[in-house]
């Protein structure tokens, strides 16, 4: 069966966001918080990545941890660079 470029891109996106989600969930357990704020240019105008990451967080936490996303990722990235 032939695999399209779109199929490969989606598989990579899901693999990466699941990895990020599982790592974020482990940090949530360590820090005992109930939400995670994701920022960065990768998330800007990337609804597919946001949905996949929100799904991963929901999956790994059993629905207990909420994934949040900044609207202005440029500003949040600049603030993060200062810390």
N, C-alpha and C positions, 0 to 999 in steps of 0.2 A: 504494500500500500504506500502510495506517495504521501509525503508529509510536506505541507506548505510552509513557507517562511512565517506566516502568521501563527501557525500551530507551534512552531519552535519558539517564537517570541513569547507566546502565551505560557508555554511550559516553563520557560526561563523566568518569566515574571512570577509565576506561582511558586517556583522553587525558591527564588530569592526572598519573596515576601513571607513564605512559611518559615524560612530560616530566621529572618529578622523577627517575626512574630514569636517564635519559640524562644529566642534569646531575650526579647523584651519581657516575655512572660516570666522567665527565670529571674530577671531583675525585679519584676513586680513582687514576686514571692519573697525575695531577699529584703526589699525595702518596705514591704507591707503597704503598698498603695493600691488604689482601685482603678486607676486610669493611667494611660500613657499618652503623651503628646508627641507626635511625630512631626518633624519639620525638615526642610531641605528642598532644594530645587527639583529633586527627583519627583516629589509629590505635587509640585505646581502644575496645574492643568493636566494631571494624570489620574483621571477618575478610576481607570482600571486598576492602577496600583493601590489607590486608596481603598477600593472595595476589597481587593485581595488581601491587603494588610489588615483591614478591619475583620475580615473573615478569619484570618489566621489567629488574630488575638482572641476572637470569640471561641475558636476551636480549642486552642491551647489552654485557655483559662476556664473552659466549660461555661462560658457566658458571664463570668464574674468580672472580667477586666474590659474596660471600654477603650477603644482606640480613638484618639482625638487628633485633629489636623489643623494646623494654623492656616488662616486665610492668606496672610502676608508672609510667605516663606522667606523672602529676601531679608526682611527685618529680623525674623527669628534666627536666621543663619548668622547675621551680623552680631546679634546679641550672644549667640553661642560661641562665636569666635573670641569674644572678650573674656569668657570664663576659663 
